[in-house]
């Protein structure tokens, strides 16, 4: 399993930073910011997820996913294969131009 890494340090290159309120499933940080890192993609096996007792805290809203997708198109900090993976995942929830997320034509 692969994930985007989130942190609260808005000053790293390759981060897309939003106010904490945009990610309501997480507690607000001391900086008031949530940074989506496009520097590295954490990878975990299902066994590791079980060991760490990982659980889903929420879902990324389609508007933010669209913003992250637009940002991802400018990223030069991830290997192409990883960036392609991230963009494909974001495309699944990002709004289509001029319409609802993944609305039928």
Buried (B, 14 or more C-beta within 10 A) or exposed (E): EEEBEBBBEBEEEBBBBBEBEBBEEEEBBEBEBBBBBBEEBEEBEEEEEEEEEEEEEEEBBBEBBBBBBEBBEEBEBBEEEBBEBBBEBBBEBBBEEEEEBEEEE
